[in-house]
Amino acid sequence: MEIALPISVKYIKEYYNADFVMTDYFVNSGYINSTIFIDGYIKGHEYENITITYNYKKYEVTNVMGPGWFIQSRNPKIEAP
């Protein structure tokens, strides 16, 4: 989480122009896959859950899940790595 959270927060800021606040996380065992699920919300929308999936072997955000209005707010001009 020391590495995953700052990268995830930066990803949300860069691609969605929003401030992410973590509330909880879950780390999958390495034999299942190398994913961390980071739950939280966007400041100002505390009651709407956002989940970030992060690959801890590749050091990258792999997916963002949340309400439609938030997902659609992604900057289409920026391509994710």
Phi and psi restraints in degrees (range 20) as a CNS / XPLOR table:
assign (resid 1 and name C) (resid 2 and name N)
       (resid 2 and name CA) (resid 2 and name C) 1.0 -59.6 20.0 2
assign (resid 2 and name N) (resid 2 and name CA)
       (resid 2 and name C) (resid 3 and name N) 1.0 -34.1 20.0 2
assign (resid 2 and name C) (resid 3 and name N)
       (resid 3 and name CA) (resid 3 and name C) 1.0 -95.6 20.0 2
assign (resid 3 and name N) (resid 3 and name CA)
       (resid 3 and name C) (resid 4 and name N) 1.0 -41.5 20.0 2
assign (resid 3 and name C) (resid 4 and name N)
       (resid 4 and name CA) (resid 4 and name C) 1.0 -63.9 20.0 2
assign (resid 4 and name N) (resid 4 and name CA)
       (resid 4 and name C) (resid 5 and name N) 1.0 -44.1 20.0 2
assign (resid 4 and name C) (resid 5 and name N)
       (resid 5 and name CA) (resid 5 and name C) 1.0 -64.8 20.0 2
assign (resid 5 and name N) (resid 5 and name CA)
       (resid 5 and name C) (resid 6 and name N) 1.0 -50.0 20.0 2
assign (resid 5 and name C) (resid 6 and name N)
       (resid 6 and name CA) (resid 6 and name C) 1.0 -60.7 20.0 2
assign (resid 6 and name N) (resid 6 and name CA)
       (resid 6 and name C) (resid 7 and name N) 1.0 -37.8 20.0 2
assign (resid 6 and name C) (resid 7 and name N)
       (resid 7 and name CA) (resid 7 and name C) 1.0 -66.4 20.0 2
assign (resid 7 and name N) (resid 7 and name CA)
       (resid 7 and name C) (resid 8 and name N) 1.0 -40.8 20.0 2
assign (resid 7 and name C) (resid 8 and name N)
       (resid 8 and name CA) (resid 8 and name C) 1.0 -66.9 20.0 2
assign (resid 8 and name N) (resid 8 and name CA)
       (resid 8 and name C) (resid 9 and name N) 1.0 -43.3 20.0 2
assign (resid 8 and name C) (resid 9 and name N)
       (resid 9 and name CA) (resid 9 and name C) 1.0 -61.8 20.0 2
assign (resid 9 and name N) (resid 9 and name CA)
       (resid 9 and name C) (resid 10 and name N) 1.0 -43.1 20.0 2
assign (resid 9 and name C) (resid 10 and name N)
       (resid 10 and name CA) (resid 10 and name C) 1.0 -64.3 20.0 2
assign (resid 10 and name N) (resid 10 and name CA)
       (resid 10 and name C) (resid 11 and name N) 1.0 -39.7 20.0 2
assign (resid 10 and name C) (resid 11 and name N)
       (resid 11 and name CA) (resid 11 and name C) 1.0 -59.7 20.0 2
assign (resid 11 and name N) (resid 11 and name CA)
       (resid 11 and name C) (resid 12 and name N) 1.0 -48.2 20.0 2
assign (resid 11 and name C) (resid 12 and name N)
       (resid 12 and name CA) (resid 12 and name C) 1.0 -63.4 20.0 2
assign (resid 12 and name N) (resid 12 and name CA)
       (resid 12 and name C) (resid 13 and name N) 1.0 -40.7 20.0 2
assign (resid 12 and name C) (resid 13 and name N)
       (resid 13 and name CA) (resid 13 and name C) 1.0 -64.3 20.0 2
assign (resid 13 and name N) (resid 13 and name CA)
       (resid 13 and name C) (resid 14 and name N) 1.0 -44.5 20.0 2
assign (resid 13 and name C) (resid 14 and name N)
       (resid 14 and name CA) (resid 14 and name C) 1.0 -71.4 20.0 2
assign (resid 14 and name N) (resid 14 and name CA)
       (resid 14 and name C) (resid 15 and name N) 1.0 -45.5 20.0 2
assign (resid 14 and name C) (resid 15 and name N)
       (resid 15 and name CA) (resid 15 and name C) 1.0 -91.5 20.0 2
assign (resid 15 and name N) (resid 15 and name CA)
       (resid 15 and name C) (resid 16 and name N) 1.0 -22.6 20.0 2
assign (resid 15 and name C) (resid 16 and name N)
       (resid 16 and name CA) (resid 16 and name C) 1.0 -121.8 20.0 2
assign (resid 16 and name N) (resid 16 and name CA)
       (resid 16 and name C) (resid 17 and name N) 1.0 -3.3 20.0 2
assign (resid 16 and name C) (resid 17 and name N)
       (resid 17 and name CA) (resid 17 and name C) 1.0 50.2 20.0 2
assign (resid 17 and name N) (resid 17 and name CA)
       (resid 17 and name C) (resid 18 and name N) 1.0 49.8 20.0 2
assign (resid 17 and name C) (resid 18 and name N)
       (resid 18 and name CA) (resid 18 and name C) 1.0 -139.4 20.0 2
assign (resid 18 and name N) (resid 18 and name CA)
       (resid 18 and name C) (resid 19 and name N) 1.0 160.5 20.0 2
assign (resid 18 and name C) (resid 19 and name N)
       (resid 19 and name CA) (resid 19 and name C) 1.0 -104.5 20.0 2
assign (resid 19 and name N) (resid 19 and name CA)
       (resid 19 and name C) (resid 20 and name N) 1.0 114.3 20.0 2
assign (resid 19 and name C) (resid 20 and name N)
       (resid 20 and name CA) (resid 20 and name C) 1.0 -91.5 20.0 2
assign (resid 20 and name N) (resid 20 and name CA)
       (resid 20 and name C) (resid 21 and name N) 1.0 137.3 20.0 2
assign (resid 20 and name C) (resid 21 and name N)
       (resid 21 and name CA) (resid 21 and name C) 1.0 -121.6 20.0 2
assign (resid 21 and name N) (resid 21 and name CA)
       (resid 21 and name C) (resid 22 and name N) 1.0 121.8 20.0 2
assign (resid 21 and name C) (resid 22 and name N)
       (resid 22 and name CA) (resid 22 and name C) 1.0 -78.4 20.0 2
assign (resid 22 and name N) (resid 22 and name CA)
       (resid 22 and name C) (resid 23 and name N) 1.0 138.8 20.0 2
assign (resid 22 and name C) (resid 23 and name N)
       (resid 23 and name CA) (resid 23 and name C) 1.0 -115.7 20.0 2
assign (resid 23 and name N) (resid 23 and name CA)
       (resid 23 and name C) (resid 24 and name N) 1.0 -26.5 20.0 2
assign (resid 23 and name C) (resid 24 and name N)
       (resid 24 and name CA) (resid 24 and name C) 1.0 -164.6 20.0 2
assign (resid 24 and name N) (resid 24 and name CA)
       (resid 24 and name C) (resid 25 and name N) 1.0 167.2 20.0 2
assign (resid 24 and name C) (resid 25 and name N)
       (resid 25 and name CA) (resid 25 and name C) 1.0 -154.6 20.0 2
assign (resid 25 and name N) (resid 25 and name CA)
       (resid 25 and name C) (resid 26 and name N) 1.0 160.1 20.0 2
assign (resid 25 and name C) (resid 26 and name N)
       (resid 26 and name CA) (resid 26 and name C) 1.0 -139.5 20.0 2
assign (resid 26 and name N) (resid 26 and name CA)
       (resid 26 and name C) (resid 27 and name N) 1.0 131.6 20.0 2
assign (resid 26 and name C) (resid 27 and name N)
       (resid 27 and name CA) (resid 27 and name C) 1.0 -107.2 20.0 2
assign (resid 27 and name N) (resid 27 and name CA)
       (resid 27 and name C) (resid 28 and name N) 1.0 120.3 20.0 2
assign (resid 27 and name C) (resid 28 and name N)
       (resid 28 and name CA) (resid 28 and name C) 1.0 -70.7 20.0 2
assign (resid 28 and name N) (resid 28 and name CA)
       (resid 28 and name C) (resid 29 and name N) 1.0 146.2 20.0 2
assign (resid 28 and name C) (resid 29 and name N)
       (resid 29 and name CA) (resid 29 and name C) 1.0 -65.1 20.0 2
assign (resid 29 and name N) (resid 29 and name CA)
       (resid 29 and name C) (resid 30 and name N) 1.0 147.5 20.0 2
assign (resid 29 and name C) (resid 30 and name N)
       (resid 30 and name CA) (resid 30 and name C) 1.0 -59.1 20.0 2
assign (resid 30 and name N) (resid 30 and name CA)
       (resid 30 and name C) (resid 31 and name N) 1.0 -27.8 20.0 2
assign (resid 30 and name C) (resid 31 and name N)
       (resid 31 and name CA) (resid 31 and name C) 1.0 -76.7 20.0 2
assign (resid 31 and name N) (resid 31 and name CA)
       (resid 31 and name C) (resid 32 and name N) 1.0 -17.1 20.0 2
assign (resid 31 and name C) (resid 32 and name N)
       (resid 32 and name CA) (resid 32 and name C) 1.0 -85.4 20.0 2
assign (resid 32 and name N) (resid 32 and name CA)
       (resid 32 and name C) (resid 33 and name N) 1.0 -63.1 20.0 2
assign (resid 32 and name C) (resid 33 and name N)
       (resid 33 and name CA) (resid 33 and name C) 1.0 -170.1 20.0 2
assign (resid 33 and name N) (resid 33 and name CA)
       (resid 33 and name C) (resid 34 and name N) 1.0 173.6 20.0 2
assign (resid 33 and name C) (resid 34 and name N)
       (resid 34 and name CA) (resid 34 and name C) 1.0 -102.6 20.0 2
assign (resid 34 and name N) (resid 34 and name CA)
       (resid 34 and name C) (resid 35 and name N) 1.0 59.6 20.0 2
assign (resid 34 and name C) (resid 35 and name N)
       (resid 35 and name CA) (resid 35 and name C) 1.0 -117.7 20.0 2
assign (resid 35 and name N) (resid 35 and name CA)
       (resid 35 and name C) (resid 36 and name N) 1.0 139.9 20.0 2
assign (resid 35 and name C) (resid 36 and name N)
       (resid 36 and name CA) (resid 36 and name C) 1.0 -113.4 20.0 2
assign (resid 36 and name N) (resid 36 and name CA)
       (resid 36 and name C) (resid 37 and name N) 1.0 130.5 20.0 2
assign (resid 36 and name C) (resid 37 and name N)
       (resid 37 and name CA) (resid 37 and name C) 1.0 -99.5 20.0 2
assign (resid 37 and name N) (resid 37 and name CA)
       (resid 37 and name C) (resid 38 and name N) 1.0 118.2 20.0 2
assign (resid 37 and name C) (resid 38 and name N)
       (resid 38 and name CA) (resid 38 and name C) 1.0 -110.1 20.0 2
assign (resid 38 and name N) (resid 38 and name CA)
       (resid 38 and name C) (resid 39 and name N) 1.0 115.3 20.0 2
assign (resid 38 and name C) (resid 39 and name N)
       (resid 39 and name CA) (resid 39 and name C) 1.0 -98.3 20.0 2
assign (resid 39 and name N) (resid 39 and name CA)
       (resid 39 and name C) (resid 40 and name N) 1.0 148.3 20.0 2
assign (resid 39 and name C) (resid 40 and name N)
       (resid 40 and name CA) (resid 40 and name C) 1.0 179.4 20.0 2
assign (resid 40 and name N) (resid 40 and name CA)
       (resid 40 and name C) (resid 41 and name N) 1.0 -155.5 20.0 2
assign (resid 40 and name C) (resid 41 and name N)
       (resid 41 and name CA) (resid 41 and name C) 1.0 -150.2 20.0 2
assign (resid 41 and name N) (resid 41 and name CA)
       (resid 41 and name C) (resid 42 and name N) 1.0 169.6 20.0 2
assign (resid 41 and name C) (resid 42 and name N)
       (resid 42 and name CA) (resid 42 and name C) 1.0 -96.5 20.0 2
assign (resid 42 and name N) (resid 42 and name CA)
       (resid 42 and name C) (resid 43 and name N) 1.0 134.1 20.0 2
assign (resid 42 and name C) (resid 43 and name N)
       (resid 43 and name CA) (resid 43 and name C) 1.0 -52.8 20.0 2
assign (resid 43 and name N) (resid 43 and name CA)
       (resid 43 and name C) (resid 44 and name N) 1.0 132.1 20.0 2
assign (resid 43 and name C) (resid 44 and name N)
       (resid 44 and name CA) (resid 44 and name C) 1.0 94.0 20.0 2
assign (resid 44 and name N) (resid 44 and name CA)
       (resid 44 and name C) (resid 45 and name N) 1.0 -10.7 20.0 2
assign (resid 44 and name C) (resid 45 and name N)
       (resid 45 and name CA) (resid 45 and name C) 1.0 -133.7 20.0 2
assign (resid 45 and name N) (resid 45 and name CA)
       (resid 45 and name C) (resid 46 and name N) 1.0 53.8 20.0 2
assign (resid 45 and name C) (resid 46 and name N)
       (resid 46 and name CA) (resid 46 and name C) 1.0 -61.7 20.0 2
assign (resid 46 and name N) (resid 46 and name CA)
       (resid 46 and name C) (resid 47 and name N) 1.0 -22.0 20.0 2
assign (resid 46 and name C) (resid 47 and name N)
       (resid 47 and name CA) (resid 47 and name C) 1.0 -99.0 20.0 2
assign (resid 47 and name N) (resid 47 and name CA)
       (resid 47 and name C) (resid 48 and name N) 1.0 9.2 20.0 2
assign (resid 47 and name C) (resid 48 and name N)
       (resid 48 and name CA) (resid 48 and name C) 1.0 -117.6 20.0 2
assign (resid 48 and name N) (resid 48 and name CA)
       (resid 48 and name C) (resid 49 and name N) 1.0 117.6 20.0 2
assign (resid 48 and name C) (resid 49 and name N)
       (resid 49 and name CA) (resid 49 and name C) 1.0 -77.5 20.0 2
assign (resid 49 and name N) (resid 49 and name CA)
       (resid 49 and name C) (resid 50 and name N) 1.0 137.6 20.0 2
assign (resid 49 and name C) (resid 50 and name N)
       (resid 50 and name CA) (resid 50 and name C) 1.0 -120.8 20.0 2
assign (resid 50 and name N) (resid 50 and name CA)
       (resid 50 and name C) (resid 51 and name N) 1.0 134.7 20.0 2
assign (resid 50 and name C) (resid 51 and name N)
       (resid 51 and name CA) (resid 51 and name C) 1.0 -122.1 20.0 2
assign (resid 51 and name N) (resid 51 and name CA)
       (resid 51 and name C) (resid 52 and name N) 1.0 128.8 20.0 2
assign (resid 51 and name C) (resid 52 and name N)
       (resid 52 and name CA) (resid 52 and name C) 1.0 -109.0 20.0 2
assign (resid 52 and name N) (resid 52 and name CA)
       (resid 52 and name C) (resid 53 and name N) 1.0 131.0 20.0 2
assign (resid 52 and name C) (resid 53 and name N)
       (resid 53 and name CA) (resid 53 and name C) 1.0 -102.4 20.0 2
assign (resid 53 and name N) (resid 53 and name CA)
       (resid 53 and name C) (resid 54 and name N) 1.0 133.0 20.0 2
assign (resid 53 and name C) (resid 54 and name N)
       (resid 54 and name CA) (resid 54 and name C) 1.0 -129.4 20.0 2
assign (resid 54 and name N) (resid 54 and name CA)
       (resid 54 and name C) (resid 55 and name N) 1.0 129.2 20.0 2
assign (resid 54 and name C) (resid 55 and name N)
       (resid 55 and name CA) (resid 55 and name C) 1.0 -89.5 20.0 2
assign (resid 55 and name N) (resid 55 and name CA)
       (resid 55 and name C) (resid 56 and name N) 1.0 112.1 20.0 2
assign (resid 55 and name C) (resid 56 and name N)
       (resid 56 and name CA) (resid 56 and name C) 1.0 -81.7 20.0 2
assign (resid 56 and name N) (resid 56 and name CA)
       (resid 56 and name C) (resid 57 and name N) 1.0 -5.8 20.0 2
assign (resid 56 and name C) (resid 57 and name N)
       (resid 57 and name CA) (resid 57 and name C) 1.0 -89.8 20.0 2
assign (resid 57 and name N) (resid 57 and name CA)
       (resid 57 and name C) (resid 58 and name N) 1.0 -33.1 20.0 2
assign (resid 57 and name C) (resid 58 and name N)
       (resid 58 and name CA) (resid 58 and name C) 1.0 -96.7 20.0 2
assign (resid 58 and name N) (resid 58 and name CA)
       (resid 58 and name C) (resid 59 and name N) 1.0 -7.5 20.0 2
assign (resid 58 and name C) (resid 59 and name N)
       (resid 59 and name CA) (resid 59 and name C) 1.0 56.6 20.0 2
assign (resid 59 and name N) (resid 59 and name CA)
       (resid 59 and name C) (resid 60 and name N) 1.0 50.3 20.0 2
assign (resid 59 and name C) (resid 60 and name N)
       (resid 60 and name CA) (resid 60 and name C) 1.0 -148.6 20.0 2
assign (resid 60 and name N) (resid 60 and name CA)
       (resid 60 and name C) (resid 61 and name N) 1.0 151.6 20.0 2
assign (resid 60 and name C) (resid 61 and name N)
       (resid 61 and name CA) (resid 61 and name C) 1.0 -75.2 20.0 2
assign (resid 61 and name N) (resid 61 and name CA)
       (resid 61 and name C) (resid 62 and name N) 1.0 130.8 20.0 2
assign (resid 61 and name C) (resid 62 and name N)
       (resid 62 and name CA) (resid 62 and name C) 1.0 -105.7 20.0 2
assign (resid 62 and name N) (resid 62 and name CA)
       (resid 62 and name C) (resid 63 and name N) 1.0 -22.3 20.0 2
assign (resid 62 and name C) (resid 63 and name N)
       (resid 63 and name CA) (resid 63 and name C) 1.0 -164.5 20.0 2
assign (resid 63 and name N) (resid 63 and name CA)
       (resid 63 and name C) (resid 64 and name N) 1.0 153.7 20.0 2
assign (resid 63 and name C) (resid 64 and name N)
       (resid 64 and name CA) (resid 64 and name C) 1.0 -130.6 20.0 2
assign (resid 64 and name N) (resid 64 and name CA)
       (resid 64 and name C) (resid 65 and name N) 1.0 129.4 20.0 2
assign (resid 64 and name C) (resid 65 and name N)
       (resid 65 and name CA) (resid 65 and name C) 1.0 -123.2 20.0 2
assign (resid 65 and name N) (resid 65 and name CA)
       (resid 65 and name C) (resid 66 and name N) 1.0 142.3 20.0 2
assign (resid 65 and name C) (resid 66 and name N)
       (resid 66 and name CA) (resid 66 and name C) 1.0 176.6 20.0 2
assign (resid 66 and name N) (resid 66 and name CA)
       (resid 66 and name C) (resid 67 and name N) 1.0 -168.0 20.0 2
assign (resid 66 and name C) (resid 67 and name N)
       (resid 67 and name CA) (resid 67 and name C) 1.0 -63.5 20.0 2
assign (resid 67 and name N) (resid 67 and name CA)
       (resid 67 and name C) (resid 68 and name N) 1.0 151.7 20.0 2
assign (resid 67 and name C) (resid 68 and name N)
       (resid 68 and name CA) (resid 68 and name C) 1.0 -54.3 20.0 2
assign (resid 68 and name N) (resid 68 and name CA)
       (resid 68 and name C) (resid 69 and name N) 1.0 -41.7 20.0 2
assign (resid 68 and name C) (resid 69 and name N)
       (resid 69 and name CA) (resid 69 and name C) 1.0 -59.6 20.0 2
assign (resid 69 and name N) (resid 69 and name CA)
       (resid 69 and name C) (resid 70 and name N) 1.0 -35.4 20.0 2
assign (resid 69 and name C) (resid 70 and name N)
       (resid 70 and name CA) (resid 70 and name C) 1.0 -74.7 20.0 2
assign (resid 70 and name N) (resid 70 and name CA)
       (resid 70 and name C) (resid 71 and name N) 1.0 -47.4 20.0 2
assign (resid 70 and name C) (resid 71 and name N)
       (resid 71 and name CA) (resid 71 and name C) 1.0 -59.7 20.0 2
assign (resid 71 and name N) (resid 71 and name CA)
       (resid 71 and name C) (resid 72 and name N) 1.0 -39.2 20.0 2
assign (resid 71 and name C) (resid 72 and name N)
       (resid 72 and name CA) (resid 72 and name C) 1.0 -72.4 20.0 2
assign (resid 72 and name N) (resid 72 and name CA)
       (resid 72 and name C) (resid 73 and name N) 1.0 -13.4 20.0 2
assign (resid 72 and name C) (resid 73 and name N)
       (resid 73 and name CA) (resid 73 and name C) 1.0 -82.1 20.0 2
assign (resid 73 and name N) (resid 73 and name CA)
       (resid 73 and name C) (resid 74 and name N) 1.0 -1.4 20.0 2
assign (resid 73 and name C) (resid 74 and name N)
       (resid 74 and name CA) (resid 74 and name C) 1.0 -60.4 20.0 2
assign (resid 74 and name N) (resid 74 and name CA)
       (resid 74 and name C) (resid 75 and name N) 1.0 137.7 20.0 2
assign (resid 74 and name C) (resid 75 and name N)
       (resid 75 and name CA) (resid 75 and name C) 1.0 -69.6 20.0 2
assign (resid 75 and name N) (resid 75 and name CA)
       (resid 75 and name C) (resid 76 and name N) 1.0 110.5 20.0 2
assign (resid 75 and name C) (resid 76 and name N)
       (resid 76 and name CA) (resid 76 and name C) 1.0 -71.8 20.0 2
assign (resid 76 and name N) (resid 76 and name CA)
       (resid 76 and name C) (resid 77 and name N) 1.0 -12.9 20.0 2
assign (resid 76 and name C) (resid 77 and name N)
       (resid 77 and name CA) (resid 77 and name C) 1.0 -80.6 20.0 2
assign (resid 77 and name N) (resid 77 and name CA)
       (resid 77 and name C) (resid 78 and name N) 1.0 -13.9 20.0 2
assign (resid 77 and name C) (resid 78 and name N)
       (resid 78 and name CA) (resid 78 and name C) 1.0 -106.2 20.0 2
assign (resid 78 and name N) (resid 78 and name CA)
       (resid 78 and name C) (resid 79 and name N) 1.0 124.2 20.0 2
assign (resid 78 and name C) (resid 79 and name N)
       (resid 79 and name CA) (resid 79 and name C) 1.0 -90.7 20.0 2
assign (resid 79 and name N) (resid 79 and name CA)
       (resid 79 and name C) (resid 80 and name N) 1.0 132.0 20.0 2
assign (resid 79 and name C) (resid 80 and name N)
       (resid 80 and name CA) (resid 80 and name C) 1.0 -71.8 20.0 2
assign (resid 80 and name N) (resid 80 and name CA)
       (resid 80 and name C) (resid 81 and name N) 1.0 149.8 20.0 2
